């Protein structure tokens, strides 16, 4: 039982650092995209710095954290295979799959920005940044509630939270445009 708690602690630590990396990388994408719109030499100086920062975050924190979180999760399931019989765990694993899809899309955006290819607006990236937040809410509700009925309320809450985020984003954008 003590080994299980150590593995669970390590899993949780790497899940936290994984999400921290996902939250921050997209924020850095916003800055990179906005830097691409600056005049020279500011543009080149900022782009060079952001490329270094995103590289370090992505390959030293985010990817290793995702891999280690997954390794410890598999280890937990090996130690307690009964979790795989629970319906909430199936849904949680579905959200983890979506999280990996989100990360792969971030990898694609990262690769484009490293080559100075800007295919998205900074406003799109601000909205994209909320994707990881929504997944985090869903997974936490599932893990804590462990009940198929109760997690539905959590997911409904996530969608309502998403609507609030979208409205907040539009409000922020309006204020930002007025201040320009």
C-alpha positions in Angstrom: 0.0 0.0 0.0 2.9 2.4 0.7 4.3 1.8 -2.7 0.9 2.6 -4.2 0.8 6.0 -2.4 4.4 6.9 -3.6 3.4 6.1 -7.2 0.2 8.0 -6.8 2.1 11.0 -5.5 4.5 10.9 -8.4 1.7 10.6 -10.8 0.0 13.6 -9.4 3.2 15.7 -9.4 3.8 15.0 -13.0 0.2 15.6 -14.0 0.5 19.0 -12.3 3.8 19.9 -14.1 2.3 18.5 -17.4 -0.7 20.9 -17.1 1.6 23.8 -16.1 3.6 23.2 -19.2 0.4 23.1 -21.4 -1.0 26.2 -19.8 2.3 28.2 -20.3 3.2 26.9 -23.7 0.1 28.3 -25.3 0.6 31.6 -23.5 4.1 31.7 -25.0 2.5 31.0 -28.4 0.4 34.1 -27.9 3.5 36.2 -27.2 5.3 34.6 -30.2 2.4 35.5 -32.5 2.2 39.0 -31.2 6.0 39.4 -31.6 5.7 38.4 -35.2 3.7 41.6 -35.7 6.3 43.9 -34.2 8.7 46.0 -36.3 12.4 45.1 -36.6 14.6 44.7 -34.7 12.2 44.1 -31.8 10.5 41.3 -33.8 13.7 39.3 -34.3 14.9 39.8 -30.7 11.6 38.7 -29.2 11.1 35.8 -31.6 14.6 34.4 -30.8 13.9 34.6 -27.0 10.5 33.0 -27.3 11.8 30.2 -29.4 14.4 29.4 -26.7 11.8 29.7 -23.9 9.2 27.4 -25.8 11.9 24.9 -26.6 13.0 24.6 -23.0 9.4 24.5 -21.6 8.2 22.0 -24.2 11.1 19.5 -24.2 12.4 19.9 -20.6 9.1 20.1 -18.7 6.0 19.4 -20.7 6.8 16.3 -22.8 8.8 14.6 -20.0 6.0 15.3 -17.5 3.4 13.9 -19.8 5.5 10.7 -20.3 6.2 10.3 -16.6 2.6 11.0 -15.6 1.5 8.3 -18.1 4.1 5.8 -16.8 3.0 6.3 -13.2 -0.7 6.1 -14.2 0.0 2.7 -16.0 1.9 1.5 -12.9 -1.1 2.5 -10.7 -3.4 0.6 -12.9 -1.1 -2.5 -12.7 -1.1 -2.2 -8.9 -4.9 -1.7 -8.8 -6.5 -3.2 -12.0 -10.0 -3.0 -10.5 -10.0 0.7 -11.5 -10.3 -0.5 -15.1 -13.7 -2.0 -14.3 -15.1 1.4 -13.2 -17.1 3.4 -15.7 -15.7 6.8 -14.5 -12.2 5.5 -15.3 -13.2 4.8 -18.9 -14.5 8.4 -19.2 -11.3 9.7 -17.5 -9.1 7.8 -19.9 -11.2 9.3 -22.7 -10.4 12.7 -21.5 -6.7 11.8 -21.1 -6.8 10.7 -24.8 -8.3 14.1 -25.7 -5.5 15.7 -23.6 -2.9 13.9 -25.7 -4.7 15.1 -28.9 -4.5 18.6 -27.5 -0.8 18.2 -26.8 -0.1 16.8 -30.3 -1.9 19.9 -31.8 0.3 22.1 -29.5 3.3 20.2 -30.9 2.2 21.1 -34.4 1.7 24.7 -33.5 5.1 24.7 -31.8 6.8 23.3 -34.9 5.2 25.9 -37.1 6.2 28.8 -34.8 9.8 27.5 -34.6 9.8 27.9 -38.4 8.3 31.4 -38.1 5.0 30.1 -39.7 2.1 32.0 -38.0 -1.1 30.2 -38.9 -3.2 31.4 -35.9 -4.1 34.7 -34.3 -3.2 35.5 -30.8 -6.9 35.7 -30.0 -7.4 32.1 -31.3 -4.5 31.0 -29.0 -6.1 32.7 -26.0 -9.2 30.6 -26.6 -7.1 27.5 -27.4 -5.4 28.0 -24.0 -8.7 27.2 -22.3 -8.8 23.7 -23.8 -6.4 22.3 -21.2 -8.4 24.0 -18.4 -11.6 22.3 -19.5 -9.9 18.9 -19.7 -8.4 19.5 -16.2 -11.8 20.3 -14.7 -13.4 17.2 -16.3 -10.6 14.9 -15.0 -10.6 16.3 -11.5 -14.4 16.0 -11.2 -14.2 12.4 -12.4 -11.4 11.4 -10.1 -13.0 13.0 -7.0 -16.6 12.1 -7.6 -16.1 8.6 -9.1 -19.7 8.4 -9.9 -21.2 8.3 -13.3 -24.3 10.4 -12.3 -22.4 13.1 -10.4 -19.7 13.6 -13.0 -22.4 14.5 -15.5 -23.1 17.5 -13.3 -19.4 18.2 -13.4 -19.2 18.1 -17.1 -22.3 20.3 -17.4 -20.5 22.7 -15.1 -17.4 22.5 -17.4 -19.5 23.6 -20.4 -21.1 26.4 -18.4 -17.6 27.4 -17.2 -16.5 27.3 -20.9 -19.3 29.7 -21.8 -18.3 32.0 -19.0 -14.7 31.9 -20.3 -15.8 32.8 -23.8 -17.9 35.7 -22.5 -15.0 36.8 -20.4 -12.7 36.6 -23.3 -15.0 38.7 -25.5 -15.3 41.3 -22.6 -11.5 41.4 -22.3 -11.1 41.8 -26.0 -13.6 44.7 -26.0 -11.8 46.5 -23.2 -8.4 45.8 -24.8 -9.6 47.3 -28.1 -11.0 50.4 -26.4 -7.7 51.0 -24.6 -5.7 51.0 -27.9 
